[in-house]
């Protein structure tokens, strides 16, 4: 396996892990969180998460934009956006678009009662559905 395939597989597995670990987001209150991103004391970008909907259905929209510069010259650019959907405390789907220094990646995940189907640069993966019957209301 070459380095590129190893990195793509790691990113896909990371996405699968995030889907499994993200249930706390499903019951977060509607609103918007904005974080400044710093590197070596300099602001290089922003990370925003907007949560909308009600207790029965929530959507989290994420936008990340970062640019690292050496003087006025951009040497690294990163953009990421994602839309994650939850219904009745259960993960439903996520769709992400990431561009890092011109390399574009698209990942989707869709849950059913048995598994989460994740499709991305490394191919298709079916992961077990999160256990525990969802999240508590409120």
WOCORNOR-V307964 format. One record per backbone hydrogen bond with DSSP energy under -0.5 kcal/mol. CO is the residue of the C=O (numbers start at 1). NH is the residue of the N-H. Records with the same first field share a line. If there is no record, write none. Layout:
# WOCORNOR-V307964
CO=NH / NH
This chain:
# WOCORNOR-V307964
2=6
3=7
4=8
5=9
6=10
7=11
8=12
9=13
10=14
11=15
12=16
13=17
14=18
15=19
16=20
17=21
18=22
21=24
22=25 / 26
23=26
24=27
25=28
31=51
33=49
35=47
37=44 / 45
39=42
42=39
44=67
45=37
46=65
47=35
48=63
49=33
50=61
51=31
52=59
54=57
56=88
57=54
58=86
59=52 / 61
60=62 / 84
61=50
62=82
63=48
64=80
65=46
66=78
68=75 / 76
69=71
70=73
72=74
73=70
76=68
77=101
78=66
79=99
80=64
81=97
82=62
83=95
84=60
85=92 / 93
86=58
87=90
90=87
92=111
93=85
94=109
95=83
96=107
97=81
98=105
99=79 / 101
100=103
102=104
103=100
105=98
107=96
108=119
109=94
110=117
114=129
115=112
116=118 / 127
117=110
118=125
119=108
120=123
123=120
125=118 / 127
127=116
